[in-house]
Amino acid sequence: MKRTLVYKSLIFTLLATVSCRTVSVLPESSYRLKKNIIHIKDNDKVKASDLEPYLRQKSNTYYFLGWNPFIYIYNWSKKGSEGWRDFTKSIGQAPVEYDSTAVYSTRLNFINHLKSLGYYDCNVKDSVVKRGRKASVIYSVETGSAYKLTNIKYDIEDKDIAKYILEDSSNSYIKEGEALSETILVNESDRISELLKRKGYYSFSNNYISFVADTSLGNRTASIVMIVRNYSRNEDPKERKNHRVYYINKVSILPDYDPAESVAGGAIIRDSVMTEKGVQINFRSKLRVRRYFLDRLNQINPGERYDLSLVNSTYNRFNNVNLFTGTNIRFDEVESADSTKGLVDCQIRLTPSKRQGYTLNLELSSNSNSLFGISPAVSYFHKNLFRGGEWLNLGFMGNFQMNLNNMVKSTELGVSASLSIPDFLFLPDIYLSGMANTLPRTDMKMLYNYQDRPEFTRTLVSAAYGYSWRRGKTTSYNLYPLQLSIVRLKNISSTFYQSLENPFIRNSYRNYFDLGAGFSINYISNPDPDTRESVVKIRWNNDIAGNVISIFDSSFKRDSTGARLIGNTPYSQYLKSDFTISYTTWITEKSALAFRFNGGIGYAYGNSRSMPFEKLFYAGGANSLRGWQARSVGPGYSQIDTTFSIPNQTGDIKLEVNAEYRFPIINKFEGALFLDAGNVWTVKRKNTAVSGNFSFGSFYRNIAFNWGTGLRYNLKFVILRVDMGMVLYDPSIKSWITPSNWLKKDTYAIQFGVGYPF
């Protein structure tokens, strides 16, 4: 009874706090802009979201069913010490003060935008509703009717240009039945200009294009004439001259260009070599990139017709190879003996990046059970191993866990090596079609992992061969037709294997041979690390193993369990898919909200009763549920398996959701508030424990929750992070953890890491 009264008092206090006015920091007699409302009358083609970017003043963003707690926090800055005021301002969000002049500017923006869409008779009215110290602005929009295009004609002075434009008219933005608008005309001018530059018209621009529309036909219809002249809109007709097709004269590549050269002035002494395509490579003292490789990256060659698409392709290919921090392609027009043909020289300036280096990573964690973990990792990279853009990566990692109460420990060591070659080895060139803007690669990887636990010693040897490529700047793909893993267990404790009552767990701890394939897709909406736009990231990984081997089952021996053997070792057969999507949105210039969803499922079949241990899902740790140590959650509502001295809870299915608010504190220090939820489960099958099985009707009851706070030190090139997560709901005891117990046994964990958790 007393506890219930305490909770009610806390809730009442919280409601009273958030009910405080959100305008206390604003000047007296001013109003906070609560919201903008856009009503559009009788037009389904124009949406309110189309006009929102043209609002001159936007209200605060709202979360949690129309509530923004950060406004309340900011208003706390009105009282207290200077340090307290700075802290609450850094966390909170300043309330937007209503500005009447912004309303007038917004109306003009709406009208100008609607006219650009072809609504020349549009009308926008505004009204302001004020209640208390809050103001809501309502915009009433009448678009009117747009003119429909009924006839499209062309008046093109140059016959060759006319041929190209008419042949490509099916891709035109101007179509009969569409609305006449300035936006369409501008887009069409840009399209035509780019089209002609792909056909060799280097000096052509949309200044040579104009339109004449006739709106006197009645019935809100219009005809239009596209005019392409031999003089620009800024020139007199007397200055007309024929448009010329340009050809590439000389091409030179500077693979070690320093932007400071143009500032310092003076001639730089360079050696030079010529490629088979006639491209001259100018370098200072030593050519650190093979000329064959530079020639392969370059798509601009002497004697060929100028083509804007090849220029863009060359730019992207040099950028994607990761050897240069800057790529600048410069063209200079030169005199031509043939007045009907233009000539340009091309110079490709490449600023080299650091070829070698290393990275360090460190994660530490500790919880209330005196379980301490440290995971160091160091990797060395070389981005130009054989002077042809080959990437070498060597990695060394460790994972050490220890229970400080009884000094029981677990040790894991790993060595990895990978080589990435900028070519599709063993595949014909036909598979490179459509990849002109990127550089496909062949990847080879090897890994050795050693794990020493009180219960057993495990070694893992794995190798993979595959291909990676990109589509544009946002999407990358990885295909591994060959993935091989061999696991050996030894020094197994005499009581360990017998104590594993769950067949699912028992089958995960044995020797196995894993031969399969993998495929993954990665997407990022904006790859710029310094962007302040909202960013979406998607990762989808898939693995399949054992199906090809199963074709030859009749030739393999069986063990006592009936599993087919390869060299006295059962082979694995399973499917696994893992999907992650994250979203980061900026509230202010320095504070952001980040969300992540991670879901995965694996299923063993055929020759396997469970997936290999390395393929199983787990939860907890510095980048997962931060209120728990790694591998200490689930499956389902299962208790911690005391067979293991160090927690080792795993499952076939994983669901996890994370939310984090990131805000500045002072100087390079940042803070975070976060909420994590999720768990792992096993696929229901014969003899699996009910407590760990996934069920659509009840899985939500086994979701583990934690909240926490973090401190980050942002050095730009690396972020050092410490998070403290506190358990809110523990599915193993089916109970919510009250605030008075948050810092007691089994209720918190401290995580150290490098970089953001997601």
C-alpha positions in Angstrom: 0.0 0.0 0.0 2.8 2.4 0.9 4.7 1.5 -2.3 1.5 2.3 -4.4 1.2 5.7 -2.7 4.8 6.4 -3.5 4.3 5.6 -7.1 1.2 7.7 -7.3 3.1 10.6 -5.7 5.9 10.3 -8.2 3.5 10.2 -11.2 1.6 13.3 -9.8 4.9 15.1 -9.4 6.0 14.3 -12.9 2.7 15.4 -14.4 2.9 18.6 -12.4 6.4 19.3 -13.6 5.6 18.8 -17.3 2.5 20.9 -16.9 4.6 23.9 -16.2 4.5 26.5 -18.9 6.8 26.1 -21.9 7.1 29.8 -22.5 8.9 31.0 -19.3 12.1 31.8 -21.2 10.3 33.9 -23.8 9.7 37.6 -23.4 6.5 38.7 -21.9 3.6 39.4 -24.3 5.2 37.0 -26.8 3.8 33.6 -27.9 5.3 30.2 -28.6 4.6 28.8 -32.0 2.6 25.7 -31.3 2.0 24.4 -34.8 1.5 25.3 -38.4 -1.7 23.9 -40.1 -2.0 23.8 -43.9 -5.4 23.3 -45.5 -5.5 22.7 -49.2 -8.9 23.1 -50.9 -10.1 20.9 -53.8 -6.7 19.6 -55.0 -5.5 16.0 -54.4 -2.3 16.5 -56.3 -0.8 19.1 -53.9 -0.2 17.8 -50.4 0.5 19.8 -47.2 3.9 18.0 -47.0 4.8 19.6 -50.4 4.4 23.1 -48.9 6.0 22.4 -45.5 9.6 23.0 -46.8 8.6 26.6 -47.7 7.5 27.5 -44.1 9.7 30.4 -43.0 9.1 29.4 -39.3 8.6 25.9 -38.1 7.3 24.9 -34.7 9.2 22.6 -32.3 9.3 18.9 -33.2 6.9 16.8 -31.2 7.4 13.3 -29.9 5.6 10.8 -27.7 2.0 11.5 -28.8 2.4 15.2 -29.5 4.7 15.9 -26.5 8.2 17.4 -26.6 9.9 17.0 -23.2 13.0 18.9 -24.4 11.1 22.2 -24.4 10.3 21.7 -20.7 13.9 20.9 -20.0 15.1 24.1 -21.8 12.7 26.2 -19.7 14.4 25.0 -16.5 17.3 27.1 -17.6 15.5 30.2 -16.4 16.5 29.4 -12.8 19.6 28.0 -11.1 23.3 28.5 -11.4 25.1 29.4 -14.6 26.3 25.8 -15.0 22.8 24.4 -14.5 21.5 26.9 -17.1 24.1 25.9 -19.7 23.5 22.2 -19.0 19.7 22.4 -19.4 20.1 24.5 -22.6 22.4 21.9 -24.1 20.0 19.1 -23.4 16.8 20.9 -24.1 15.2 22.5 -27.2 14.5 26.2 -27.2 10.8 27.1 -27.7 10.1 28.8 -31.1 8.8 32.3 -30.6 6.0 33.2 -32.9 7.0 35.8 -35.6 4.2 37.5 -37.5 6.6 38.6 -40.3 7.5 34.9 -41.0 3.8 34.3 -41.7 3.8 36.9 -44.4 7.0 35.5 -45.9 5.5 32.0 -45.8 2.5 33.1 -47.8 4.7 34.5 -50.5 6.8 31.3 -50.5 3.7 29.2 -50.9 2.4 31.4 -53.8 5.7 31.4 -55.6 6.0 27.6 -55.3 2.5 27.0 -56.5 3.0 29.2 -59.5 6.2 27.3 -60.3 3.9 24.2 -60.3 1.6 25.9 -62.8 -1.1 27.2 -60.4 -1.0 30.8 -61.6 -4.3 31.8 -60.0 -3.5 30.4 -56.6 -4.5 32.2 -53.4 -3.2 31.7 -49.8 -4.8 33.2 -46.7 -3.6 32.9 -43.1 -5.2 33.1 -39.7 -3.7 32.9 -36.2 -5.3 31.2 -33.2 -3.9 32.3 -29.9 -4.6 30.5 -26.6 -2.8 31.4 -23.5 0.8 32.0 -24.6 0.7 29.7 -27.6 -0.1 30.5 -31.2 -1.2 28.2 -34.0 -1.0 29.5 -37.6 -3.5 28.2 -40.2 -2.8 28.5 -43.9 -5.8 28.1 -46.2 -4.6 27.4 -49.8 -6.7 27.6 -52.9 -4.6 26.4 -55.8 -6.9 27.1 -58.7 -6.6 25.1 -61.9 -3.4 24.6 -63.9 -3.2 24.8 -67.7 -3.1 21.4 -69.4 -0.6 20.9 -72.3 -2.4 20.0 -75.5 0.3 20.6 -78.2 4.1 20.5 -78.1 6.2 21.9 -80.9 10.0 22.2 -81.5 11.9 25.1 -83.1 15.5 23.9 -83.2 18.0 25.8 -85.4 20.7 23.1 -85.5 19.6 20.0 -87.4 22.0 17.6 -85.6 20.9 18.8 -82.2 17.3 18.5 -83.3 17.9 14.9 -84.2 19.2 14.1 -80.7 16.4 15.9 -78.9 13.6 14.4 -81.0 15.0 10.9 -80.7 15.0 11.2 -77.0 11.6 12.9 -76.7 10.1 9.9 -75.0 12.1 10.8 -71.9 10.9 14.4 -72.0 9.3 16.0 -68.9 6.9 17.9 -71.1 4.0 15.6 -72.1 0.5 16.2 -73.4 -2.1 16.2 -70.6 0.4 17.3 -68.0 0.2 20.6 -66.2 2.2 23.5 -67.7 4.7 24.6 -65.0 7.9 26.4 -64.6 9.4 23.4 -62.7 8.8 21.1 -65.7 10.4 23.6 -68.1 13.5 24.0 -65.9 13.8 20.2 -65.5 13.5 19.7 -69.2 16.1 22.4 -70.0 18.6 20.7 -67.6 17.8 17.2 -69.1 18.4 18.5 -72.7 21.6 20.2 -71.7 22.9 17.0 -70.0 21.8 14.9 -73.0 23.7 17.0 -75.5 26.8 17.0 -73.2 26.8 13.3 -73.4 26.7 13.6 -77.2 29.8 15.7 -77.3 28.5 19.3 -77.0 30.9 20.3 -74.3 30.0 24.1 -74.3 26.2 23.7 -74.5 24.1 25.0 -71.7 20.4 25.5 -71.0 20.9 29.2 -71.8 20.4 28.2 -75.4 16.9 26.9 -74.6 13.8 28.9 -74.2 10.0 28.2 -74.3 7.0 30.1 -75.6 3.6 29.1 -74.2 0.2 30.0 -75.6 -2.6 30.0 -73.0 -5.3 31.7 -75.2 -6.7 28.4 -76.4 -9.4 28.3 -73.8 -10.6 25.5 -71.4 -7.5 26.0 -69.3 -5.3 24.5 -72.1 -2.0 25.6 -73.5 0.4 24.8 -76.3 4.1 25.2 -76.0 7.1 25.6 -78.3 10.6 24.6 -77.3 13.2 26.9 -78.9 16.9 26.0 -79.3 19.0 28.7 -80.8 22.7 29.0 -81.8 23.0 32.0 -79.5 22.3 32.1 -75.8 19.6 34.2 -74.0 22.3 36.7 -73.0 23.6 37.1 -76.6 22.5 39.1 -79.6 21.2 37.0 -82.6 24.0 38.5 -84.6 26.4 36.6 -82.3 25.0 33.2 -83.3 27.5 30.5 -84.1 27.2 26.8 -84.8 27.2 24.4 -81.9 30.3 22.2 -82.2 30.9 18.6 -81.1 34.1 18.5 -79.0 36.7 15.8 -78.9 39.4 15.0 -76.3 42.8 16.3 -77.3 45.3 15.5 -74.6 44.7 13.7 -71.3 47.1 13.9 -68.3 46.8 12.4 -64.8 48.6 13.8 -61.8 48.4 11.0 -59.2 50.3 13.0 -56.5 48.7 16.4 -56.9 49.0 18.8 -54.0 46.4 21.6 -54.0 49.0 23.9 -52.5 50.8 23.8 -55.8 48.5 26.3 -57.4 48.8 28.6 -54.4 52.6 28.5 -54.1 53.1 29.0 -57.8 56.2 27.9 -59.8 56.8 24.9 -62.0 56.8 21.5 -60.4 59.4 19.1 -61.9 57.7 15.9 -62.9 58.6 12.7 -64.7 56.0 11.2 -67.1 55.0 7.9 -68.7 52.4 7.2 -71.4 49.7 4.6 -71.1 48.5 2.3 -73.9 45.5 4.6 -74.5 47.7 7.6 -74.9 47.1 9.1 -71.5 50.2 10.9 -70.0 50.8 10.3 -66.3 52.9 13.0 -64.7 54.4 12.2 -61.3 57.1 13.8 -59.0 59.8 11.2 -58.2 58.2 7.8 -58.0 54.9 6.5 -59.5 53.2 4.9 -56.4 50.2 3.6 -58.4 50.7 1.4 -61.5 49.9 3.1 -64.7 47.8 0.2 -65.8 45.5 0.7 -62.8 45.3 4.5 -63.4 44.5 3.8 -67.1 41.8 1.3 -66.0 40.1 3.8 -63.7 40.1 6.6 -66.3 37.3 6.6 -68.8 38.4 9.8 -70.7 40.8 9.0 -73.6 42.4 11.1 -76.3 40.7 11.2 -79.7 37.3 10.2 -78.3 34.2 12.4 -78.3 33.5 14.3 -75.1 30.9 12.5 -73.0 29.7 13.9 -69.7 28.7 10.4 -68.5 32.3 9.2 -68.9 33.5 12.3 -67.0 31.1 11.4 -64.1 32.1 7.8 -64.2 35.8 8.6 -64.0 35.2 10.9 -61.1 33.3 8.2 -59.2 35.8 5.5 -59.9 38.8 7.5 -58.6 36.8 8.4 -55.5 35.6 4.8 -54.8 39.1 3.3 -55.0 39.9 4.9 -51.6 43.4 6.0 -52.6 42.7 9.7 -53.1 41.3 12.3 -50.8 40.4 14.6 -53.7 39.6 14.2 -57.4 39.5 17.2 -59.7 38.8 16.8 -63.4 39.6 20.0 -65.4 38.9 20.7 -69.0 40.6 23.5 -71.1 39.4 24.4 -74.6 42.2 24.5 -77.2 42.3 25.8 -80.8 41.2 23.4 -83.5 42.3 23.4 -87.1 38.8 22.2 -88.0 36.3 25.0 -87.3 33.4 22.5 -87.1 35.1 20.4 -84.4 36.1 21.6 -80.9 39.0 20.3 -78.8 39.5 20.1 -75.1 42.5 19.1 -73.0 41.7 17.1 -69.8 43.8 17.1 -66.6 42.9 14.7 -63.8 44.3 15.9 -60.5 44.4 13.3 -57.7 45.3 14.2 -54.1 46.7 11.0 -52.5 45.5 9.8 -49.1 47.4 8.0 -46.5 48.3 4.5 -47.8 48.9 2.8 -44.5 47.6 3.1 -41.0 46.1 1.3 -38.0 42.9 1.5 -35.9 42.3 0.7 -32.3 39.1 -0.3 -30.6 38.4 -1.1 -27.0 35.3 -2.2 -25.2 35.0 -2.7 -21.4 32.0 -3.8 -19.3 31.2 -4.5 -15.7 28.0 -5.4 -13.9 26.7 -5.9 -10.4 27.8 -9.5 -10.2 31.5 -8.5 -10.4 31.7 -9.8 -14.0 34.3 -7.8 -15.8 35.0 -7.9 -19.5 37.6 -6.2 -21.8 37.7 -6.5 -25.6 40.7 -4.9 -27.3 41.2 -4.9 -31.1 43.9 -3.5 -33.3 44.0 -3.6 -37.1 46.6 -2.6 -39.7 45.6 -1.6 -43.2 47.4 -0.9 -46.5 45.3 0.5 -49.3 47.8 0.0 -52.2 49.6 -3.2 -51.4 50.8 -4.1 -54.9 50.4 -0.5 -56.3 47.1 -1.4 -57.9 44.5 -0.4 -55.2 44.7 -3.7 -53.3 43.4 -3.4 -49.8 45.1 -5.5 -47.1 43.7 -5.7 -43.6 45.3 -7.5 -40.7 43.4 -7.7 -37.4 44.2 -8.9 -33.9 41.4 -9.1 -31.3 40.9 -10.3 -27.8 38.0 -10.9 -25.5 38.7 -11.4 -21.8 36.0 -11.9 -19.2 36.6 -12.6 -15.5 34.4 -13.0 -12.4 36.2 -11.0 -9.8 34.5 -13.0 -7.0 35.9 -16.4 -7.8 38.5 -15.4 -10.5 36.9 -17.7 -13.1 37.9 -16.4 -16.5 37.4 -16.8 -20.2 39.9 -15.9 -22.9 39.3 -15.4 -26.6 42.0 -14.5 -29.2 41.6 -13.9 -32.9 43.8 -13.2 -35.9 42.2 -12.2 -39.2 43.6 -11.3 -42.7 41.7 -10.0 -45.7 42.8 -8.9 -49.2 40.5 -7.0 -51.5 41.5 -6.7 -55.2 39.8 -4.1 -57.5 38.5 -6.6 -60.1 36.0 -9.5 -60.4 38.5 -12.4 -60.6 37.4 -15.5 -62.5 34.3 -13.8 -63.9 34.0 -12.6 -67.5 33.7 -8.9 -68.2 30.0 -9.3 -69.0 29.3 -9.2 -65.3 30.9 -5.8 -65.1 28.2 -4.2 -67.3 26.3 -1.5 -65.6 29.1 -0.9 -63.1 30.9 2.0 -65.0 30.5 4.3 -62.1 32.0 2.0 -59.5 34.8 -0.5 -59.1 33.9 -4.0 -58.3 36.2 -6.0 -56.0 37.2 -9.5 -55.2 37.5 -10.2 -51.4 39.4 -13.0 -49.7 39.3 -13.5 -46.0 40.9 -15.8 -43.4 40.3 -16.0 -39.6 41.7 -18.0 -36.8 40.0 -17.8 -33.4 41.0 -19.5 -30.1 38.6 -19.6 -27.1 39.6 -20.9 -23.7 36.8 -21.2 -21.2 36.5 -23.2 -17.9 34.2 -25.7 -19.7 36.1 -26.3 -22.9 38.7 -25.0 -25.4 37.5 -24.2 -28.9 39.4 -23.3 -32.2 37.8 -21.9 -35.3 39.4 -21.6 -38.7 37.4 -19.9 -41.4 37.9 -18.6 -45.0 35.7 -16.8 -47.4 35.9 -15.8 -51.1 33.5 -13.4 -52.7 32.7 -10.1 -54.5 31.6 -6.6 -53.4 30.3 -3.7 -55.5 28.3 -0.5 -55.2 25.4 1.1 -57.0 25.7 4.8 -56.7 26.8 6.3 -53.4 24.2 4.8 -51.2 24.0 1.1 -51.7 26.7 -1.7 -51.6 26.5 -5.4 -52.0 28.6 -8.4 -50.9 28.3 -11.9 -52.4 30.3 -14.7 -50.9 29.8 -17.9 -53.0 32.3 -19.7 -50.7 32.3 -19.6 -46.9 34.1 -22.3 -45.0 34.4 -22.8 -41.2 35.9 -25.6 -39.3 35.4 -25.8 -35.5 37.2 -28.1 -33.1 36.5 -28.5 -29.3 38.8 -30.1 -26.9 39.6 -30.2 -23.2 35.9 -30.5 -22.5 35.1 -30.6 -18.8 34.0 -34.1 -17.7 30.8 -32.7 -16.2 30.1 -30.0 -18.7 28.6 -31.9 -21.7 26.6 -34.2 -19.4 25.1 -31.3 -17.6 23.7 -29.8 -20.8 20.1 -31.0 -20.5 18.8 -28.9 -23.4 19.5 -30.8 -26.7 19.5 -27.4 -28.5 22.5 -26.2 -26.4 24.2 -29.6 -26.5 24.2 -29.7 -30.2 25.8 -26.2 -30.4 28.9 -27.5 -28.6 30.5 -30.0 -30.9 32.9 -30.2 -33.8 31.4 -29.1 -37.1 32.3 -28.5 -40.8 30.5 -25.5 -42.3 30.5 -24.9 -46.1 28.0 -22.4 -47.5 27.4 -19.0 -49.1 26.4 -15.5 -48.0 24.9 -12.3 -49.4 24.4 -8.9 -47.8 23.1 -5.5 -48.8 24.0 -2.2 -47.1 22.2 1.1 -47.7 22.8 4.6 -46.3 20.6 7.5 -47.3 23.4 10.1 -46.9 27.0 8.9 -46.6 28.4 12.3 -45.5 29.5 11.8 -41.9 29.1 15.5 -41.1 25.5 15.8 -42.4 22.8 17.3 -40.3 20.0 15.8 -42.3 18.1 12.7 -41.2 19.9 9.5 -42.1 18.6 6.0 -42.7 20.9 3.0 -42.6 19.8 -0.5 -43.6 21.8 -3.8 -43.4 20.5 -7.2 -44.5 22.8 -10.3 -44.1 21.9 -13.8 -45.3 23.8 -17.1 -44.9 23.0 -20.6 -46.2 25.1 -23.7 -45.6 25.1 -27.4 -46.3 22.8 -27.6 -49.2 25.4 -28.4 -51.9 27.1 -30.9 -49.6 23.8 -32.7 -48.9 23.6 -33.7 -52.6 26.4 -36.2 -51.8 24.8 -37.5 -48.5 24.8 -41.1 -49.8 28.6 -41.2 -49.9 29.1 -39.9 -46.3 29.2 -42.0 -43.1 26.9 -41.3 -40.2 27.7 -40.8 -36.5 25.7 -42.2 -33.5 23.2 -39.4 -33.8 22.5 -40.1 -37.5 24.4 -37.0 -38.8 26.4 -37.3 -42.0 30.2 -36.9 -41.5 33.0 -35.2 -43.5 36.3 -36.4 -42.1 34.7 -37.6 -38.9 33.0 -34.2 -38.5 29.3 -33.4 -39.0 28.6 -30.8 -41.6 26.2 -27.9 -40.8 23.0 -27.2 -42.7 21.0 -24.1 -41.9 19.5 -20.7 -43.1 20.1 -17.4 -41.4 18.9 -13.9 -42.0 19.7 -10.7 -40.0 18.1 -7.3 -40.7 18.9 -4.0 -39.2 17.5 -0.5 -39.8 18.6 2.7 -38.0 17.3 6.2 -38.2 19.0 9.4 -36.9 17.3 12.8 -36.9 18.8 16.1 -35.7 16.7 18.1 -33.3 19.1 21.0 -33.2 22.5 21.6 -34.7 24.2 19.5 -32.0 21.5 17.2 -30.5 19.9 14.2 -32.2 17.6 11.3 -31.7 18.7 7.9 -33.0 16.6 4.7 -33.3 17.5 1.2 -34.3 15.6 -2.1 -35.0 17.4 -5.4 -35.3 15.7 -8.6 -36.1 17.1 -12.0 -37.1 16.2 -15.6 -37.5 18.1 -18.8 -38.1 16.9 -22.3 -38.8 18.9 -25.5 -38.7 17.6 -28.5 -40.7 18.7 -31.6 -42.6 22.0 -32.6 -41.2 21.9 -30.2 -38.2 19.7 -29.9 -35.1 21.0 -26.5 -34.2 23.1 -23.7 -35.9 26.8 -23.5 -35.1 27.5 -21.6 -31.9 29.1 -18.7 -33.9 26.0 -18.2 -35.9 23.6 -18.0 -33.0 22.2 -14.7 -31.8 22.8 -13.1 -28.4 21.8 -9.9 -26.6 23.5 -7.6 -24.1 26.7 -5.7 -24.2 28.0 -2.3 -25.2 26.2 -2.2 -28.6 23.0 -4.1 -27.6 21.0 -4.2 -24.3 23.3 -2.1 -22.2 21.7 -3.1 -18.9 23.2 -6.5 -19.3 26.6 -8.1 -19.9 27.0 -9.7 -23.4 25.3 -13.1 -23.7 23.5 -12.8 -20.4 19.9 -12.2 -21.7 17.4 -14.9 -22.7 16.6 -17.0 -24.4 13.0 -16.1 -23.6 12.5 -16.1 -19.9 15.2 -18.7 -19.2 17.3 -18.5 -16.1 21.1 -18.0 -16.5 22.6 -21.4 -17.3 24.8 -22.1 -14.3 26.6 -24.8 -16.4 28.7 -21.9 -17.7 31.0 -20.0 -15.4 30.7 -17.0 -17.8 27.2 -16.3 -19.2 26.6 -17.8 -22.6 22.9 -17.4 -23.5 22.1 -17.7 -27.2 19.1 -18.3 -29.5 17.8 -18.8 -33.1 15.7 -15.6 -33.1 16.5 -12.0 -32.1 14.4 -8.9 -31.8 15.8 -5.7 -30.5 14.9 -2.0 -30.5 17.1 0.9 -29.3 16.4 4.6 -28.8 19.0 7.2 -27.8 19.0 11.0 -27.3 22.4 12.6 -27.9 23.2 16.1 -26.7 26.2 18.3 -26.1 27.5 19.0 -22.6 30.6 21.1 -22.7 33.6 21.3 -25.1 34.1 17.9 -26.6 31.9 16.1 -24.0 28.5 14.7 -25.1 25.8 13.1 -23.1 23.1 10.4 -23.9 19.9 9.1 -22.6 18.8 5.7 -23.9 16.2 2.9 -23.8 16.9 -0.6 -25.0 14.4 -3.5 -25.4 14.8 -7.0 -26.8 15.7 -10.6 -26.3 16.6 -13.8 -28.1 14.6 -17.0 -28.4 14.9 -20.6 -29.7 12.9 -22.0 -32.5 10.4 -24.5 -31.0 11.4 -28.1 -31.8 11.4 -31.4 -30.0 13.1 -31.3 -26.5 13.7 -27.6 -26.6 13.0 -25.8 -23.3 9.6 -24.1 -23.2 11.1 -21.1 -21.4 13.3 -20.2 -24.4 10.9 -21.0 -27.3 9.5 -18.2 -29.5 5.7 -17.9 -29.6 3.8 -15.2 -31.6 1.2 -15.1 -28.9 3.5 -14.5 -26.0 6.9 -13.4 -27.1 6.2 -9.8 -26.1 6.0 -10.9 -22.4 9.7 -11.8 -22.6 11.0 -8.5 -23.8 13.8 -7.3 -21.6 13.9 -3.5 -21.0 16.7 -1.2 -19.7 17.3 2.5 -19.7 20.5 4.4 -19.0 22.7 7.4 -19.5 26.0 7.8 -21.2 29.0 10.1 -21.5 31.0 10.5 -24.7 34.2 12.3 -25.6 34.1 13.3 -29.2 37.6 13.7 -30.8 36.0 13.8 -34.3 38.2 11.0 -35.6 37.1 8.7 -32.7 34.4 8.8 -30.0 35.2 7.3 -26.6 32.0 6.2 -24.8 30.9 5.0 -21.4 27.3 3.9 -20.8 25.5 2.9 -17.6 22.4 0.8 -18.3 19.8 -0.1 -15.6 17.4 -2.9 -15.9 13.7 -2.0 -16.1 12.2 -5.4 -16.8 13.9 -8.7 -16.4 12.1 -11.6 -18.2 14.1 -14.2 -16.3 12.2 -13.2 -13.1 9.2 -11.8 -14.9 9.3 -8.6 -12.9 9.8 -4.9 -13.3 12.7 -3.4 -11.4 11.7 -0.5 -9.1 13.9 2.6 -8.9 15.0 1.7 -5.4 16.6 -1.5 -6.8 18.3 -0.1 -9.9 21.8 -0.2 -8.5 21.6 -3.5 -6.8 22.6 -7.1 -7.8 21.7 -8.1 -11.4 20.2 -4.7 -12.2 22.9 -2.6 -13.9 25.9 -2.8 -16.1 28.6 -0.3 -17.1 29.8 -0.5 -20.8 32.8 1.2 -22.3 33.1 1.4 -26.1 34.5 3.3 -29.1 32.1 5.0 -31.5 28.3 5.3 -31.2 26.5 2.1 -30.4 24.5 2.4 -33.6 
